[in-house]
Amino acid sequence: MTAFEEMGVLPEIARAIEDMEWSLPTDVQAEAIPLILGGGDVLMAAETGSGKTGAFCLPILQIVWETLKDIETGKACGKSGKRAASGSWGLSLFDRGRAMAVTPDGLRCQSREQREWHGCRANKGIQGDGKYYFEAVVTDEGLCRVGWSTSQASLDLGTDKFGWGFGGTGKKSNSKQFDNYGEAFGMHDVIGCLLDLSKGEIRFTKNGTDLGKAFDLNAQQRSQTFFPAVVLKNAEMSFNFGNQPFKYPPPSGFTPVASAPKDCCKENEMGSSSAGNKEIKPPANAPQAIIIEPSRELAEQTYNQLEKFRIHLKNPSIKQLLVIGGVAAKEQIAALNSGIDIVVGTPGRLEDLIQGGYLSLTHCRFFVLDEADGLLKQGYTELIDRLHGQIPKITADGKRLQMIVCSATLHAFEVKKMADRLMHFPTWVDLKGEDAVPETVHHVVVLVDPQEDRLWSSLSRHIETDGVHYRDNTKSKRNTAEALSEGIKILKGEYCVRAIKEHTMDRAIIFCRTKLDCDNLERYLKQLDAKEFSCVCLHGDRKPPERKANLEKFKMKQVKFLICTDVAARGLDISGLPFAINVTLPDEKSNYVHRIGRVGRAERMGLAISLVSTVPEKVWYHGEWCASRGRNCNNTNLTNQGGCCIWYNETQCLADIEDHLNITIQQVGSDIKVPMNEFDGKVVYGQKRMDMGTNYQNHVQQMAPVVKDLAMLESKAQIAYVRKHLMVS
């Protein structure tokens, strides 16, 4: 199991990475890949050579392949778990607003846009004669209007003369005229929409009660095709066109629209779910990802990386296209017509193909701007805005458009302005600046000194150590470097338990240096008390189903402690996590902030405790020279002697971390009692900080000298004014 697979990357992609001899993810990859796989918009700031291309290419390849696989196997479904059957009624997946999400079965829609209305029409309409009915149910609070419209109407139902709507505020609307009608409706209410083409009348019901005539239709209007329609603002509704029993049967003489005679039905020319899979599967020239590069060289480089990453992805295979100048457009058009999933290109040629109708944006899932600062400096701001505006913000299978921006200067005004304008609550992955510990994290160091604390030499039961000293006589020679190193390993197990008890930890993430250390600590905690110290492990030697199950147990609070290595913890975001324990400091100083940053999220306070040895500790260090890469290896010689061990100096590691952060980390005693007044207000780890009124006396003491200085300045000013006034007079 590779480090990339531990972040959720497909084994086929991980295999390609291994072929490229990548061993571990770079910092930007470790941060960005889980975020993109999780569906978020991401801003990345990283230098050339940092691995940022892989950071966005890997998750995009994976999601595109999984989408194609779902389409192929028939899993591309909505909440109902089904697609619209061939010939059935449903909301159109294409005749809809850019922020309107429609489930593939066409029976539920949602818009989470809070400032604008977004609408949708059904995939079929009614024409001719007869009486017809459909039901709409409010499934989430928000603003909504439902009713009927013709193909000439705007999607903002009831704001022109071709749409007739009834809104949750209790008003009917047509041609922007909103009049009181019936009564207001909301969550769980069932609205029946009735169309009587024989009498030229539209009426509505609420929970089975007829609200009376709402609109009269003249002869010209009655000759049109009427489509069920809806418009929402931060709301959700479900629909029943007669595909299943109604909650409230229609009045006598009315027919469900799904049962209308074929000669009275007309397909919505903007798209119809009656095509079955056709609306789920993108058209040939509609890629799922558009990656824009500022230069031909960069586009080729990204394209070549994608080629390497996708080599083992089969059934279905992913098709990609390089769209740059200097290549005959006919070849690119032919490739698009044959079917393309990912397009990498430069702005000029992309714009030509899109304007010519050869490249469609209707199914774009990823909009990527690489070297965004370069694109903006070249004057492509307007083009980027225009392309982004043409891409539906919700895909046909109900997924939200993801935007990824890479730039060497994320904090440049132009890039920030564009991000604010186009991106949806993006996460910043800025690895160019100095690391900083969030204010919500209280982090302390506990020095573990085996020379001062001789507890390790007298314990009858203790944690199993990693075996690096099994050839050394550590029992009789208790003051040797080897014996003290063994003592460190034992004491850290005890200090970890002590920290848990001292702070009554019922939920914590515990970092160990190696997978073996994780296993040993898990076993020891369970031996002490399987209930009090319930725990699970997360590392590369555990099989994927077990890792997934263990993480789920921890997230669901079925166990108290998650024991893991650095790599396994990458990308974990567990809400409300109050505690973290570093049994050993990380090998890389930059990983310190990453580790302790698992706590103190969402403005909740967190405590991170690091156990730091005062003497060198002998540890395993398996490199390329180790034939088994650590599995069942027992070569305890040092690496300079052909072995797989090194002496690890944690005090130097701590100094490097403090130098990197430009701070001095607070040290606490071996009793691990942490002062509770370190922050303004009383600290309750796992909860938000309470600042108001809890530390008034301290604030007064802090302000007293400032107030005194201000008083002296005021006195001097008044004396100077009086003297000047007397001199003038």
C-alpha positions in Angstrom: 0.0 0.0 0.0 1.6 3.3 -1.1 1.4 6.6 0.6 -0.8 7.9 -2.3 -3.3 5.1 -1.8 -3.5 6.0 1.9 -4.9 9.4 0.7 -7.6 7.6 -1.3 -5.9 7.5 -4.7 -6.9 4.6 -6.9 -4.4 1.6 -6.9 -4.1 1.9 -10.7 -3.0 5.5 -10.4 -0.7 4.7 -7.5 0.9 2.0 -9.6 1.7 4.6 -12.3 3.2 6.8 -9.7 5.3 3.9 -8.5 6.5 3.4 -12.1 7.6 7.0 -12.1 9.6 6.2 -8.9 7.7 8.7 -6.7 7.9 7.4 -3.2 6.0 10.0 -1.1 3.6 12.8 -1.9 5.1 16.3 -1.8 3.7 18.8 0.6 1.4 20.4 -1.9 0.2 17.0 -3.1 -0.5 15.8 0.4 -2.6 18.9 1.1 -4.4 19.3 -2.2 -5.2 15.8 -3.4 -7.6 15.0 -0.5 -9.3 18.4 -0.8 -9.9 17.9 -4.6 -11.1 14.3 -4.1 -13.4 15.7 -1.4 -15.1 18.0 -3.9 -13.7 21.4 -2.9 -12.4 24.4 -4.8 -8.7 24.7 -4.2 -6.1 27.5 -4.6 -2.5 26.3 -4.7 0.7 28.3 -4.2 3.8 26.3 -4.9 7.1 26.7 -6.7 8.1 24.9 -9.8 9.2 21.3 -9.0 6.9 21.1 -5.9 4.6 18.6 -7.6 1.6 20.9 -8.1 0.8 19.4 -11.5 0.4 16.0 -9.9 -1.6 17.6 -7.1 -4.4 18.4 -9.5 -3.9 15.9 -12.2 -4.2 12.8 -10.0 -7.5 13.6 -8.4 -9.0 14.8 -11.6 -8.1 11.6 -13.4 -9.6 9.6 -10.6 -12.9 11.4 -10.5 -13.2 11.4 -14.3 -12.5 7.7 -14.4 -15.0 7.0 -11.6 -17.7 9.0 -13.3 -17.2 7.1 -16.6 -17.3 3.9 -14.7 -20.5 4.8 -13.0 -22.1 5.7 -16.3 -20.9 2.4 -17.8 -22.2 0.3 -14.9 -25.4 2.3 -14.5 -24.6 3.8 -11.1 -24.8 7.5 -12.1 -28.0 8.0 -10.2 -29.6 10.6 -8.0 -31.1 10.3 -4.5 -33.7 7.9 -5.6 -31.0 5.6 -6.8 -32.5 5.5 -10.3 -32.2 7.2 -13.6 -35.2 8.4 -15.6 -36.5 5.4 -17.5 -36.7 5.7 -21.3 -39.8 7.7 -22.2 -40.6 8.8 -18.6 -41.4 12.3 -17.4 -38.9 14.2 -15.3 -37.2 17.6 -15.0 -34.8 18.4 -17.8 -31.1 18.1 -17.0 -30.3 20.8 -19.6 -33.2 23.2 -19.6 -32.2 24.7 -16.2 -30.4 27.5 -14.5 -26.7 27.3 -13.9 -27.1 26.8 -10.2 -30.0 24.4 -10.4 -29.1 20.8 -9.5 -31.4 18.1 -10.9 -31.1 14.4 -9.9 -30.6 12.0 -12.8 -34.1 10.5 -12.3 -35.5 14.0 -12.9 -37.7 13.9 -9.8 -35.9 16.3 -7.4 -34.2 19.6 -7.8 -32.2 22.0 -5.6 -30.6 25.4 -5.8 -28.3 26.6 -3.0 -27.8 30.0 -4.5 -29.0 32.5 -1.9 -29.1 35.7 -3.9 -30.5 34.6 -7.3 -33.5 32.6 -8.6 -32.7 29.5 -10.7 -35.3 27.6 -12.6 -36.0 24.4 -14.5 -38.6 23.0 -16.9 -39.7 19.4 -17.4 -38.4 17.3 -20.3 -41.9 17.1 -21.8 -44.9 19.3 -22.2 -48.6 19.1 -22.8 -50.4 20.5 -25.8 -53.9 20.2 -27.5 -56.8 19.5 -25.2 -57.6 17.8 -21.9 -57.0 18.3 -18.1 -53.6 17.5 -16.6 -52.0 17.4 -13.2 -48.6 17.0 -11.4 -47.5 17.3 -7.8 -44.6 19.2 -6.2 -43.4 18.8 -2.6 -41.3 21.2 -0.6 -38.4 19.1 0.8 -36.3 21.9 2.3 -36.9 25.4 3.5 -36.4 28.2 1.1 -38.2 30.3 -1.6 -39.9 28.5 -4.4 -42.5 29.0 -7.2 -44.0 26.1 -9.1 -46.4 26.0 -12.1 -46.5 25.9 -15.9 -44.5 27.7 -18.7 -44.1 27.5 -22.4 -40.8 27.1 -24.2 -40.7 30.9 -24.8 -40.7 31.7 -21.0 -37.6 32.5 -19.0 -36.6 30.1 -16.4 -37.6 32.7 -13.7 -41.1 31.3 -13.7 -43.9 33.9 -13.6 -41.8 36.9 -14.5 -43.0 37.1 -18.2 -46.2 36.5 -20.0 -45.2 32.9 -20.9 -45.0 31.6 -17.3 -47.6 31.0 -14.6 -46.4 30.3 -11.1 -47.6 29.9 -7.5 -45.1 30.9 -4.8 -44.5 29.8 -1.2 -45.4 33.4 -0.1 -49.0 32.8 -1.2 -48.8 34.8 -4.4 -49.5 33.9 -8.0 -47.4 35.5 -10.7 -47.5 36.1 -14.4 -45.8 38.9 -16.4 -44.1 40.1 -13.1 -47.5 40.7 -11.6 -47.6 39.2 -8.1 -51.1 38.9 -6.6 -52.4 37.3 -3.4 -53.7 33.8 -4.0 -54.7 30.9 -1.8 -52.3 30.8 1.1 -48.6 30.5 1.8 -46.9 27.0 1.8 -43.6 25.6 3.0 -41.8 22.6 4.2 -43.5 19.2 3.5 -46.5 20.9 1.8 -47.8 19.3 -1.4 -48.7 21.6 -4.2 -50.9 20.2 -7.0 -50.6 22.0 -10.4 -53.6 21.7 -12.6 -53.9 22.7 -16.3 -57.3 22.7 -18.0 -56.7 23.3 -21.7 -60.4 22.7 -22.4 -61.5 25.6 -20.3 -58.3 27.6 -20.6 -57.6 27.6 -16.9 -54.7 27.1 -14.4 -55.4 26.3 -10.8 -53.4 24.9 -7.8 -54.1 22.8 -4.7 -52.4 22.7 -1.3 -52.3 19.4 0.5 -55.4 18.3 -1.5 -57.4 21.5 -1.0 -58.4 23.3 -4.2 -57.3 26.9 -4.0 -59.5 28.0 -6.9 -58.7 29.4 -10.3 -55.4 31.2 -10.6 -55.1 32.2 -14.3 -57.2 32.3 -17.4 -55.6 31.4 -20.7 -56.7 33.0 -24.0 -57.0 31.0 -27.2 -53.5 31.9 -28.4 -52.0 30.8 -25.2 -53.9 27.6 -25.1 -52.4 26.6 -28.5 -48.9 26.5 -26.9 -47.1 23.6 -25.3 -47.1 23.8 -21.5 -44.2 22.4 -19.5 -44.2 21.8 -15.7 -41.8 24.4 -14.3 -40.2 25.5 -11.0 -37.9 28.3 -9.8 -35.9 28.2 -6.5 -33.8 30.3 -4.3 -31.9 28.3 -1.7 -34.6 25.6 -1.7 -35.4 22.1 -2.7 -38.5 20.4 -4.2 -39.4 16.9 -5.4 -41.9 16.1 -8.2 -44.4 13.4 -9.1 -45.6 13.5 -12.6 -47.7 10.4 -12.2 -44.8 8.0 -12.3 -46.0 6.8 -8.8 -49.1 7.2 -6.7 -49.9 10.8 -5.8 -50.1 11.9 -2.1 -53.3 13.7 -3.0 -55.2 12.4 -6.0 -56.1 15.0 -8.6 -59.7 16.3 -8.9 -62.1 14.3 -11.0 -61.4 14.4 -14.7 -57.7 15.4 -14.4 -55.1 13.1 -15.8 -51.5 12.8 -14.6 -49.1 14.3 -17.2 -47.2 11.0 -17.3 -50.4 9.3 -18.5 -51.2 11.9 -21.2 -51.8 10.5 -24.7 -48.6 10.5 -26.9 -50.1 12.9 -29.4 -50.6 15.4 -26.6 -47.0 15.2 -25.4 -44.1 17.2 -26.9 -40.4 16.7 -26.0 -38.5 19.7 -24.6 -36.0 20.6 -27.3 -33.5 21.8 -24.7 -33.0 18.2 -23.6 -35.0 15.3 -22.3 -34.4 12.5 -19.8 -36.4 10.3 -22.1 -33.2 9.6 -23.8 -32.2 7.5 -20.8 -28.4 7.4 -20.5 -27.8 10.1 -23.1 -28.2 12.9 -20.6 -26.0 11.3 -18.1 -23.3 10.4 -20.6 -21.5 13.6 -21.9 -21.7 14.3 -25.7 -18.5 13.3 -27.5 -17.2 16.9 -27.6 -18.1 17.7 -24.0 -15.0 17.0 -21.7 -15.3 16.6 -18.0 -12.2 18.7 -17.4 -10.7 21.8 -18.9 -7.1 22.7 -18.0 -5.8 26.0 -19.2 -2.1 26.7 -19.4 -0.5 30.1 -20.3 2.0 28.6 -22.7 2.3 25.7 -25.2 5.2 24.3 -23.3 3.3 24.1 -20.0 0.3 22.6 -21.8 2.5 19.9 -23.3 4.1 19.2 -19.9 0.8 18.8 -18.2 -0.6 16.6 -21.0 2.5 14.4 -20.8 2.0 14.0 -17.0 -1.6 13.0 -17.5 -0.4 10.4 -20.1 1.9 8.8 -17.5 -0.7 8.9 -14.7 -3.5 7.2 -16.7 -1.4 4.4 -18.2 -3.0 1.7 -16.0 -6.5 3.1 -16.0 -8.6 0.7 -18.2 -12.2 -0.2 -18.7 -13.1 2.5 -19.3 -10.0 4.3 -20.6 -9.8 8.0 -20.4 -9.3 10.0 -23.5 -7.5 13.3 -23.4 -6.6 16.0 -26.0 -3.9 18.6 -26.2 -5.3 21.8 -27.7 -2.6 24.3 -28.7 -1.6 26.4 -31.6 0.8 25.1 -34.3 -1.3 22.0 -34.7 -4.0 21.7 -37.4 -7.3 22.5 -35.9 -8.9 19.8 -38.1 -7.1 17.1 -36.2 -8.3 18.5 -32.9 -11.8 18.8 -34.1 -11.8 15.2 -35.3 -10.5 14.1 -31.9 -13.2 16.0 -30.1 -15.9 14.4 -32.3 -14.6 11.0 -31.5 -15.0 11.6 -27.8 -12.7 13.4 -25.2 -12.8 13.4 -21.4 -10.0 15.8 -20.5 -8.7 18.8 -22.5 -5.4 20.6 -21.8 -4.8 23.7 -23.9 -3.8 27.3 -24.3 -6.4 30.1 -24.2 -6.4 31.1 -27.8 -7.0 27.7 -29.4 -9.5 26.8 -26.7 -11.5 29.9 -27.4 -11.5 29.3 -31.1 -12.9 25.7 -30.7 -15.5 26.8 -28.2 -16.7 29.7 -30.2 -16.8 27.5 -33.3 -19.1 25.0 -31.5 -16.5 22.2 -31.7 -15.9 22.1 -28.0 -18.8 22.0 -25.6 -18.7 23.1 -21.9 -22.1 21.5 -20.9 -20.5 18.7 -18.9 -17.4 20.3 -17.6 -16.7 19.1 -14.0 -13.3 20.7 -13.5 -12.1 24.2 -14.6 -8.4 24.4 -13.9 -6.2 27.5 -14.3 -2.6 26.6 -14.0 -0.1 29.5 -13.5 -3.1 31.7 -13.1 -1.0 34.8 -12.4 0.6 34.3 -15.9 -2.8 33.9 -17.5 -4.1 37.1 -15.9 -0.9 39.1 -16.8 -1.4 38.0 -20.4 -4.8 39.6 -20.4 -7.1 36.6 -20.3 -9.2 37.8 -17.4 -12.2 38.5 -19.6 -11.9 35.1 -21.4 -11.7 33.2 -18.1 -14.8 35.0 -16.8 -16.6 34.3 -20.0 -15.8 30.6 -20.1 -16.6 30.2 -16.4 -20.0 31.8 -17.1 -20.7 29.3 -19.8 -20.1 26.3 -17.7 -23.1 25.0 -15.7 -22.3 25.2 -12.0 -24.1 21.8 -11.4 -23.3 18.9 -13.8 -25.9 16.7 -15.3 -25.3 14.0 -12.6 -25.8 16.5 -9.8 -22.2 17.3 -9.0 -20.9 20.8 -8.4 -18.3 22.4 -10.7 -14.9 22.4 -9.1 -12.4 25.2 -9.8 -8.7 24.7 -9.2 -6.3 27.6 -9.4 -2.5 27.3 -9.3 -0.2 30.3 -9.0 3.2 31.3 -7.7 1.6 34.4 -6.3 -1.8 33.6 -4.9 -1.9 36.7 -2.8 -1.5 39.0 -5.8 -4.4 41.3 -6.1 -5.6 40.0 -9.5 -5.6 36.4 -8.4 -7.4 37.1 -5.1 -10.0 39.2 -7.0 -10.6 36.4 -9.5 -10.9 33.8 -6.7 -13.4 35.9 -4.8 -15.4 36.4 -8.0 -15.5 32.9 -9.4 -14.6 30.3 -6.8 -16.9 28.6 -4.2 -15.4 28.9 -0.7 -12.0 27.8 -1.9 -9.4 26.2 0.4 -6.0 27.9 0.3 -3.0 25.6 0.0 -0.2 28.2 0.4 3.2 26.4 0.9 5.3 29.4 -0.1 4.8 31.3 3.1 6.0 30.5 6.6 4.1 28.0 8.6 2.0 29.4 11.5 0.3 27.7 14.3 -3.4 28.6 14.5 -4.5 30.6 17.5 -6.9 27.9 18.4 -4.1 25.4 19.0 -2.4 25.3 22.4 0.8 23.2 21.9 3.2 22.2 24.5 6.3 20.1 24.9 7.0 17.5 27.6 10.6 16.6 28.0 11.2 12.9 28.6 14.4 12.4 30.5 15.3 8.7 31.2 18.3 9.8 33.4 16.0 11.8 35.7 12.9 9.6 35.5 14.0 6.0 36.3 10.5 4.6 36.2 11.4 2.7 33.0 13.8 0.5 34.9 11.4 -0.7 37.5 8.2 -1.3 35.5 7.0 -4.9 35.4 4.6 -4.3 32.6 5.2 -1.7 29.9 4.8 -1.0 26.2 6.6 -3.4 23.8 9.5 -1.6 22.2 10.5 -1.7 18.5 13.3 -4.2 18.9 16.2 -2.1 17.9 18.0 -3.0 21.2 17.2 -6.7 21.3 20.9 -7.5 20.9 21.9 -5.0 23.5 22.3 -5.7 27.2 20.0 -2.9 28.4 19.0 -4.4 31.8 22.4 -4.7 33.5 24.0 -1.7 31.8 21.4 0.9 32.7 23.4 4.1 31.9 24.6 3.3 28.4 23.2 5.1 25.4 21.4 1.9 24.3 19.8 1.5 27.8 18.6 5.1 27.9 17.3 4.8 24.4 15.3 1.7 25.5 14.1 3.7 28.5 12.8 6.5 26.2 10.6 4.0 24.3 9.1 2.7 27.6 8.7 6.1 29.2 6.9 7.5 26.1 4.3 4.8 26.4 3.7 5.7 30.0 3.7 9.5 29.3 1.2 9.0 26.6 -1.2 7.2 29.0 -0.4 9.9 31.6 -1.4 12.6 29.2 -4.7 10.9 28.4 -5.6 10.5 32.1 -4.5 14.0 33.1 -6.7 15.7 30.5 -9.5 13.1 30.6 -9.1 12.7 26.9 -12.0 10.9 25.3 -11.0 11.7 21.8 -7.5 12.2 20.4 -5.3 11.5 17.4 -1.9 10.0 18.4 1.1 10.2 16.0 3.8 7.7 16.1 7.0 7.6 13.9 6.6 4.2 12.4 3.9 1.6 11.7 5.5 -0.7 14.2 5.3 2.0 16.9 1.6 2.4 16.1 0.9 -1.3 16.4 2.8 -1.5 19.7 1.0 1.4 21.2 -2.4 0.1 20.1 -1.7 -3.3 21.7 -0.5 -1.7 24.9 -3.5 0.6 25.4 -5.9 -2.3 24.8 -4.0 -4.4 27.3 -4.3 -1.7 29.9 -8.1 -1.3 29.5 -9.8 -2.0 26.2 -12.7 0.2 27.1 -11.0 3.2 28.7 -8.3 3.3 26.0 -10.4 2.0 23.0 -8.3 2.7 19.9 -7.7 1.8 16.3 -4.7 2.1 13.9 -4.3 3.8 10.6 -1.2 3.0 8.5 -0.1 1.5 5.3 0.2 -2.1 6.5 -3.4 -2.3 7.4 -5.6 -3.5 4.5 -7.9 -0.9 2.9 -11.2 -2.2 4.2 -9.7 -2.2 7.8 -8.3 1.3 7.4 -11.6 2.6 6.1 -13.5 0.9 8.9 -11.1 2.2 11.6 -11.3 5.7 10.4 -15.1 5.5 10.4 -15.1 4.1 13.9 -13.1 7.1 15.1 -15.2 9.6 13.2 -18.4 8.1 14.7 -16.8 8.2 18.2 -17.1 4.4 18.5 -13.4 4.5 19.7 -11.5 7.2 21.5 -8.1 7.2 19.9 -6.8 7.1 16.4 -3.1 6.0 16.3 -1.4 6.8 13.0 1.7 7.8 11.1 2.3 11.1 9.3 1.4 9.8 5.9 -1.8 8.1 7.0 -3.0 11.2 8.7 -2.6 13.4 5.6 -5.9 15.1 4.6 -7.8 13.9 7.7 -10.4 16.5 8.7 -12.3 15.3 11.8 -14.5 18.0 13.2 -14.2 19.0 16.9 -11.1 17.0 17.6 -9.8 18.3 20.9 -6.5 16.5 21.5 -3.3 15.4 19.6 -0.3 13.6 21.0 3.0 13.4 19.3 4.7 10.3 20.8 7.6 11.3 18.6 8.3 14.5 16.7 8.0 14.3 12.9 11.1 13.7 10.8 10.3 16.7 8.7 9.9 20.0 10.7 7.2 21.2 8.3 5.0 18.3 9.3 4.8 19.6 12.9 2.2 22.2 12.0 0.4 19.7 9.8 0.1 17.3 12.7 -1.1 19.7 15.4 -3.4 21.3 12.9 -5.6 18.2 13.1 -7.0 19.9 16.3 -8.2 23.5 16.8 -10.4 23.5 13.7 -13.7 25.3 13.0 -12.7 27.9 15.7 -12.7 25.1 18.4 -9.8 25.0 20.9 -7.3 22.1 20.7 -4.4 20.9 22.8 -1.3 19.2 21.2 1.2 17.5 23.4 4.6 16.5 22.1 6.8 14.0 24.0 10.5 15.0 23.3 13.4 12.9 24.4 16.3 14.6 26.1 18.8 11.9 24.9 19.4 10.4 21.5 17.1 7.5 20.6 18.0 4.6 18.3 15.2 4.1 15.8 14.5 2.1 12.6 15.4 3.8 9.3 14.7 1.6 6.3 15.8 3.0 3.0 16.3 1.8 -0.5 19.1 -0.4 0.7 16.7 -2.5 2.8 15.6 -5.4 0.6 12.3 -5.9 2.5 11.7 -2.1 3.0 11.3 -2.8 6.7 9.1 -5.8 6.6 10.4 -8.4 9.1 13.8 -6.7 9.0 16.0 -7.3 12.0 19.3 -5.6 10.9 19.9 -3.3 13.9 23.2 -2.0 12.7 23.5 1.7 11.9 23.1 2.7 8.3 26.8 3.6 8.0 27.5 0.0 9.0 25.1 -1.5 6.4 22.1 -1.6 8.8 18.7 -0.1 9.1 19.0 2.1 12.2 20.0 5.6 13.1 20.4 7.7 16.2 17.5 10.2 16.3 18.2 13.5 18.1 14.8 14.9 19.1 16.1 17.9 21.0 17.8 19.1 17.7 14.5 18.3 15.9 12.6 20.5 18.4 15.2 23.3 17.9 14.7 23.1 14.1 10.9 23.3 14.5 11.1 26.3 16.8 13.5 28.0 14.4 11.2 27.2 11.5 8.2 28.7 13.4 10.3 31.5 15.0 8.8 30.7 18.4 9.7 29.0 21.6 7.2 26.2 22.4 6.0 26.1 26.0 7.4 23.3 28.1 5.4 21.6 30.8 6.5 19.1 33.5 6.4 15.4 33.5 3.0 15.5 35.2 1.7 17.0 32.0 -0.4 19.6 33.7 -1.1 22.4 31.2 -2.0 25.9 32.5 -5.6 26.7 31.6 -5.1 30.4 31.4 -2.9 30.3 28.3 -5.6 32.0 26.2 -8.0 34.8 27.1 -11.0 33.1 28.7 -11.2 29.6 30.1 -10.0 27.0 27.7 -12.3 24.0 27.0 -10.6 21.8 24.4 -12.9 20.8 21.7 -15.2 23.8 22.2 -15.1 27.4 21.0 -13.1 29.9 23.1 -15.2 32.0 25.5 -13.7 35.4 25.4 -16.5 37.6 26.7 -16.2 38.6 30.4 -14.0 35.7 31.5 -10.7 37.5 32.0 -11.7 41.1 32.8 -9.1 41.5 35.6 -6.2 40.6 33.4 -7.4 43.0 30.7 -7.6 45.8 33.3 -4.0 45.1 34.5 -2.8 45.1 30.9 -4.5 48.4 30.1 -3.5 50.3 33.3 0.0 51.4 32.1 -1.5 52.6 28.7 -4.2 54.6 30.5 -1.6 56.1 32.8 0.5 57.2 29.8 -2.5 58.7 28.1 -3.4 60.7 31.2 0.1 62.2 31.4 -0.1 63.1 27.7 -3.5 64.7 28.2 -2.1 66.7 31.2 0.9 67.9 29.2 -1.3 69.0 26.3 -3.6 71.0 28.6 -0.7 72.7 30.3 0.9 73.6 27.0 -2.5 75.0 25.8 -2.9 77.2 28.9 0.7 78.5 28.7 0.2 79.4 25.0 -3.1 81.1 25.8 -1.6 83.2 28.6 1.3 84.3 26.4 -1.1 85.4 23.7 -3.3 87.4 26.1 
